[in-house]
Amino acid sequence: MLLAGCASTKSNAKQENKETSKDSITLMQTNELLSLDTSNHADLTTWNILENTMEGLYKANSKHQPAPAMATKIVKPTDNGTVYTFPLRHNAKWSNGDPVTAHDFVIAWQRSVAPTSKSGYNYIFSGIENADAIIAGQKSVQSLGVKALDQYTLQVKLEHPMPYFNKMMVMPAFFPENQTALKNFGNKYGTNSKSLYYNGAFYATGWDGTNENWSLKANKYYYNKKKVHLKTIKYLVIKDPNTAHELFERNKLDDATITGVTAKELQGDKNLIHQNRAGNYYLRVNLANNHPLTNNKMRQALSLVLNRKTLTKNVLADGSLPANTYVAKNLVKDPINGKDFADENQPQQTYNVKLARKLWKQGYRESGFKKTVALTLIGDDQTVTKNVAQFVQASIQNNLPNVKVNMKNIPEKSASSYVHSGKFDLGNTLWLADFADPTSFMSILTKDNPQNYGKYNDEYFNKQYNLAIASSNNNQQY
């Protein structure tokens, strides 16, 4: 059950109360910043900040392709596509003056792949030698296939070729972590802007771990600081699109993410930009024991009562497009025929209330229900999330019998906690592709993936996914 969206963003050249128009910008985030520790947290706000304050082996260029960052070149694998040897630049430093070394990558990856990692992202290391065994608690983190050959040479060994491995290296999940910071700050590492060091173009300041505004300042130790023209990036957390637009008009924001009524009114505005992102909004379904939607027919019914065209046109009204596939459109093309992967996998039915009622009644009887089915729909407290939740609630309750949807829209930290602990029936979720391959979506639904909070488990799917991974090589996509 997918709800696809792309944010509309306004940009304005007007400036007021800035250091100078060229020195500082003020940007918005739609949710709180919860952590800066990539090993123990992963969400959109965290990664947005880290992508400006940290650098990994590569960064993305203007064409969304890997470009050298801490590594001095784009590496070609050896040993039949299973060994990557990265030469690191000698002039990269952390914001405390320490050199960035291969050891900083080794310790960061070992922390992140550990079964004790709380980020939910240790699965992304799957395919690196021993990663799966480490995640399962069968081997120590020291056995991970990553090694510092010397201070400025990092070697990574894979269990099988991964054609998209270089693309993955732009992700914050693979950023290094400063060894001195880890030692000095211990359990407080990344819990506020002062409790870590940065190797990117900026460093964070003014975030105490809970406040909803902070800044990034130019990092004097950055190896390419001559090309950094901003001195400051200021961030404000704004959850309501109307508030964001008002602040933009008052020159308090240099961009504003808008949706709903605000977006409708501004479609002709010269500053409006429709920004396409390779991601889907979707409803995560909890399939754990004792949750009501374990019945397949009932899940199909919920999907079929959601009119995605009405949602995107009338509720979001921001250029969002209906999505009927789990993998986002415009992510990747089939290498055999050149067709969009999502277009090749469209379902036969997308919106059919009559069929939905039939399936719901059948599933209701099969599950032995005797009274109203109560569903808890979890989401954050952004206005757009609340609006979508209201649409979902009305679509289900107005079209299906014996069901009640209880909305629970709460701050992101609490919403994540509910989902991670399984205290939900439906969860309003956004997934953006980590790299341009269908596996960035598909892997989440494998049985043991830590992001599989809904406990989806299909033996045939697991088997086919593993076969695809095992048969991949450097000349194939799957």
Order of alpha helices (4+ residues) and beta strands (2+ residues): beta-beta-beta-alpha-beta-beta-beta-alpha-alpha-beta-beta-alpha-alpha-beta-beta-beta-alpha-beta-alpha-beta-beta-alpha-alpha-beta-alpha-beta-alpha-beta-alpha-alpha
